[in-house]
Amino acid sequence: MKKLGFIGVGNMGGAIIKGINGKLGNTAVFAYDSSAEKLNNLNLYGATAASSILELAKKCDFLLLAVKPQQLDGVLAEIKSAGNESLVIISICAGISAEYIRARTFADAKVVLVMPNTPMMLGCGAAAMSRDDKTSDDEFEFAKKIIGSCGVAEVVPMDKMKEVIAINGSSPAFIYLYAKGFTQYAHKVGIDEEAALRLFAQSLIGSARMMTESGMTVDELIKQVSSPGGTTLAGLQELYNGRLTDVVINACDACTKRAYELGAEK
């Protein structure tokens, strides 16, 4: 039987615990959080509360870190004190490298890095994952099964884990801001904002499926909606004039720059 432990049962840690319920086969799930209240009702999702980080680090095969950056060094120190060098450490801490974790735990620690996003709380998240050769194929497949229980998991090179933050980790916020423009337009022209938001949200869902299931490229999909001389082209021209794609790239660059800064600050 595999033993999986969670350190941190906040939004993301709690979402993953709920997502894996009943999906990992012969696996015992444990969790610890500094807030005892967050450990209430874990049994409803097939998990058991642990009394300490040290307990988890000693008895688990896999340990998922879902803690705030300011808590991380203390957590890693306790993991090191447990002495369990065969442990696979799965980190969802943004901007934290495998080298950083090894420097504070074990020189040959097995580390899997994950960049999740908040839609994982609804079971429809998008997570980027990476590993190096210290983690075996079977160990990584199990880690992918854990993260994939809450949505889609894609593997990226470990040296691109900061760059990918903008694409899936931060992009929901960028999309929400884009949505805000549509609802403000609805208010301006006298359309109910809640109705407009539902229409726009469903358009996002449908458009996402078109991108992943239609077999068309993004450019082909844009052309499909854009009748010559029509309304869509008139609107697209304003987006082109505003250099929307350049703005998006600049936002992603700023996000990546900050990720490196945060990593350097740790």
C-alpha positions, 0 to 999 in steps of 0.5 A: 500500500502506498502512503500519501501525505499532504502538508497544507489543507488550504484551497489547493491542498484541500481540492486535491484531497477531494479530487483523489477520493477513491481514485488512487486504488490501494493508497492511504492518504494522510494530511496535516495543517497548522490550522486544526480546523482544516483537518475536520471532516477529512474522513469524508474524503478518505483521508486521515489527520496526522499530528505533525509534519514529522509524522507524515515525513517518516511514514509516507512514500509521497509527500505533497507540499501545499504551504505558503512560501513563508512556511516552506523553510520550516516544513523542509527542515522537519522533512529533513529531520525525519530522515526518510530519503526515499520520500518523493516530494511533490511541491505545488509552491510557485517559483520554488526549484527542486534545487532549493528543496534538495538544499534543505532536505536531502542531496538526492531527494526525489522532487516533482514540481507542479504548477496547478491553478485554482479551477482544480477546486472544481475538478477542472484544473490545468497543472504543469508538472516536471521531474528529473531522473532521481524520480522513477517512471512509476513514481512520476506516473503516480504523481501524475495520477494524483494531480490529474484527478483534479483536471488535466496534467501536462509534463514540461521541462523542469527548467520551464516551470517558472515560465509556465506559471503565466500559461496555466497558473496565472492565466485564470486571473487574466481571463477573469479580467478579460471577462470583466470587460465584457460585463462592463460593456453589457452594463454600458448597453443595458444588458443584465450583467449576470446574464452577460457573464453566463453567456460569456462564460459558456462561450469560453467553455465552448471555445476551449472545447473547439481549441482542443477538440475541433482539430483546427488551429487557433488562426483557423478558428478565428477565421471561422467566426470572422465573416468578411465585412461582418461584426466580428472582424470589426471588433477584431480590428480593435483588438489588433489595433490595441496589440492584444497579443503583445499585451498578453505576451508582456503580461506573461513576461512580467509574470515569469520575471516575478517568478524568478525574483521570488525564487531568488528571494527565498 
